[in-house]
Amino acid sequence: QVQLVESGGGLVQPGGSLRLSCAVSGFTFSTYAMSWYRQAPGKEREFVARISSAGGSRNYVDSVKGRFTISRDNAKNTVYLQMNSLIPEDTAVYYCSALADIRYWGQGTQVIVSS
């Protein structure tokens, strides 16, 4: 049974930082690229960042480049999203995802950026 469990969301002031984690079980984590997506209220889910299976390649949506960093620890079956210089527009539910035989999603973790 594949499980992706996100954690680390919360309320943060503009300019602050959060680190999201996604713990994965049920498939060979080190074999697959991992991604983060987000969905803001009233908007479609959008791609945020992707990291290759070994971590050597990373991609970001333009709006988070220079502020967010995706990383992974294959020994811990965990992918991370370090988010710095947060702005209100980053407010969303953040999901981790893996594309294996099908696309798997976690349940999401809420991030609210507000003063």
Solvent accessible surface area in square Angstrom, and as a share of the most:
residue,aa,sasa,rsa
1,Q,185,0.82
2,V,37,0.21
3,Q,92,0.41
4,L,11,0.06
5,V,76,0.44
6,E,7,0.03
7,S,59,0.38
8,G,37,0.36
9,G,30,0.29
10,G,29,0.28
11,L,131,0.65
12,V,22,0.12
13,Q,123,0.55
14,P,62,0.39
15,G,55,0.53
16,G,20,0.19
17,S,59,0.38
18,L,35,0.17
19,R,132,0.48
20,L,0,0.00
21,S,28,0.18
22,C,0,0.00
23,A,52,0.40
24,V,7,0.04
25,S,52,0.33
26,G,51,0.49
27,F,37,0.15
28,T,87,0.51
29,F,3,0.01
30,S,53,0.34
31,T,81,0.47
32,Y,65,0.25
33,A,26,0.20
34,M,1,0.00
35,S,10,0.06
36,W,0,0.00
37,Y,40,0.15
38,R,15,0.06
39,Q,62,0.28
40,A,24,0.18
41,P,107,0.68
42,G,92,0.88
43,K,138,0.59
44,E,153,0.69
45,R,89,0.32
46,E,68,0.31
47,F,64,0.27
48,V,0,0.00
49,A,0,0.00
50,R,92,0.34
51,I,1,0.00
52,S,24,0.15
53,S,35,0.23
54,A,90,0.70
55,G,15,0.14
56,G,79,0.76
57,S,53,0.34
58,R,110,0.40
59,N,74,0.38
60,Y,47,0.18
61,V,41,0.23
62,D,111,0.58
63,S,64,0.41
64,V,0,0.00
65,K,115,0.49
66,G,88,0.85
67,R,43,0.16
68,F,6,0.02
69,T,60,0.35
70,I,0,0.00
71,S,36,0.23
72,R,33,0.12
73,D,45,0.23
74,N,53,0.27
75,A,100,0.78
76,K,139,0.59
77,N,53,0.27
78,T,15,0.09
79,V,0,0.00
80,Y,29,0.11
81,L,0,0.00
82,Q,60,0.27
83,M,0,0.00
84,N,61,0.31
85,S,58,0.38
86,L,0,0.00
87,I,71,0.36
88,P,71,0.45
89,E,128,0.57
90,D,1,0.00
91,T,32,0.19
92,A,1,0.01
93,V,39,0.23
94,Y,0,0.00
95,Y,30,0.12
96,C,0,0.00
97,S,0,0.00
98,A,1,0.01
99,L,105,0.52
100,A,25,0.19
101,D,119,0.61
102,I,102,0.52
103,R,83,0.30
104,Y,43,0.16
105,W,96,0.34
106,G,10,0.10
107,Q,112,0.50
108,G,12,0.12
109,T,17,0.10
110,Q,80,0.36
111,V,0,0.00
112,I,73,0.37
113,V,5,0.03
114,S,53,0.34
115,S,128,0.83
